[in-house]
Amino acid sequence: MNTILDLHDVSKIYKSGDRTLKVLDSISFSIDTGSTVSIVGPSGSGKTTLLGLCAGLDRSTNGTVELHGKRLNGLNEDQLAAVRNQYVGFIFQNFQLLPTLTALENVMVPMELRGEKNIKSRALDLLDKVGLAERGHHYPTQLSGGEQQRVSLARAFSNQPQILFADEPTGNLDAETSEKVVKLLFDLNREAGTTLVVVTHDLELAAKTQRIIRIKGGKIVEAS
Ligand code: ADP
């Protein structure tokens, strides 16, 4: 399959009381399997909302989102979760690790939810891949921001996703740590062919991706 993600005329409208806010307006693009793409634009332009729609975390108001040939719009919550489990990895700017679980347990959670086997040894392998084999028993508060982001990467890799969405993956990290995290993302793309879609303010990171989609006020203003 050459196209892993296809958006056609996608809009998102948030309603609160009698007020409506059109956050995304008629967005269309396709992303090739195995490619790397960044989504850039000013704060409030709709980037996070767009990423959530692409990843099946949220639904568009209008238009269609097709991920790996599956049209997400018509799916119920369970079906959406199944698509995410099978194809999608997601990393968040603020890591979203569970504070009461160790690094190892955080990586194991989605594997456990998927009913997988040998999860402890596989989670240890994943932590090793991100350079944190020795830190599995540490809790998130005992880890630096960069280490927490690497745990969240290990967690996102746990289903060997076809496509990885990353929302400001370097947003809370210093330059040196950012470099390590970015290298891990691109290693995954090169070695496993994982499609990479990143929302970023980091122009150095954006310049490393094959394509840049720029949005402003919920519309695409430039796409390479
Ligand atoms: P960006 O990631 O580019 O900063 P967002 O997608 O986070 O932009 O937000 C775009 C706009 O949508 C903002 O005005 C934000 O306040 C609004 N927004 C985001 N999520 C919601 C929500 N759940 N309900 C209402 N408005 C929202």
Boltz pocket constraint, residues with backbone or C-beta under 6 A from the ligand:
constraints:
  - pocket:
      binder: B
      contacts: [[A, 14], [A, 15], [A, 21], [A, 23], [A, 41], [A, 42], [A, 43], [A, 44], [A, 45], [A, 46], [A, 47], [A, 48], [A, 49], [A, 50]]
      max_distance: 6.0
